[in-house]
Every structure is written in structure tokens, then in C-alpha cells.
Amino acid sequence: MQEAVDMALEEAKDQMEKAMERLKSELKKVRAGKAHPSMLESVKIDYYGTMTPISQVANVNSTDARTLVVQPWEKGMLEPISTGIINSNLGLNPMNNGEVLIINVPPLTEERRIELSKRARSEGESARVSIRNARKDANDLLKSAKDEGLSEDMLKTGEAKVQELTNAYTQKVEDTLAAKEVDIMTI
């Protein structure tokens, strides 16, 4: 019956790890005032009738902390890429010089920093909810294994291990959020 406990713990750990990965990918989209190529990961471009990620039609580089340079592989794609960036609601306005798109990332205002910090906390809460759901699923698995012959002691031990795992991942969420908030609030 130990394998039932191990299986529940493994399942919970997988779900909690996915919640952390999702949190990190969502926090990448919350820009902290510094130009970074990952800011444009969510931008989709109309590439000959197909919505395509910007990384598949152009190179995106940051030349300094305030400037992104988008160099399309085809010069005819300058306009569609520019339109895609404007329509992505990132608040960026690309300048076309005929060769590349230059995007100046404006510094964040205090109000915008607070708003982004709230958004980051919201993403963190979503991750915590996912972690608690993983805990509930694991405990349900353990309880169903109890009906199939799992001893009371093993059930209690399994639930304690699931709670330890939950606490560890919740702390990871808190640490990740704290780092992102420092990043957002730093001018």
C-alpha cells in the first residue's frame, strides 16, 4: 500500500510543479520597465494568413535596458510585425526605419508599477489555488486508497507528507512573487 502513498505524492508534486511553471511564464509577461526579448513572446503576427509567434518570423534583441530591436527575416514583414506589436496591448509603439523595428520601452510610472505588482500577486494567488487543488486531489487519492486497505497510520503519514509538499511549493510561490515585486518596484 506504500505505492498508493507514493503515487499520490508524485501526482501532487507534478501538479504543483506545473503550477510553478505557469506562474513563472505568466510573470515573464509582466514587464518591469526593462527591455527584454521575452516581453514580445505573446505577440502573434499575421504571417501569410496564419497567426504566428513573433519568434518564428523575426529576431528580437535588446540593445540596452530601454530598447528592443526586431529584425524580420523578410523585409515585407515589417508592417505586419509592427501591427501585431501595437495590437498586442503591451503599450509599445515600434518605429520602422526600413530595415528593423526599434521599440523604446517607456519607464513605468508609480501607478503602473503598483498595478503590475497587483497583477503579479493575482498570478501568485492563482498558483496557490492550483497547489491547494493538487493537495486536495492527493488527499482524495489517499482516502480512496484507505477504502482499499490503506492503514490509518499510512493515511496520516501520507497526508502529512502532502502538507509538507504543499508548504514547500507555497513558499516557492512567495519567494518568486517577492523577487518579481522587487524587480517591478525598482526604478
Secondary structure, DSSP 8 states (H G I E B T S, - for coil): -HHHHHHHHHHHHHHHHHHHHHHHHHHHHS--SS--GGGGTT-EEEETTEEEEGGGTEEEEEEETTEEEEEESSGGGHHHHHHHHHHTTS---EEE-SS-EEEE-----HHHHHHHHHHHHHHHHHHHHHHHHHHHHHHHHHHHHHHTT--HHHHHHHHHHHHHHHHHHHHHHHHHHHHHHHHHH--
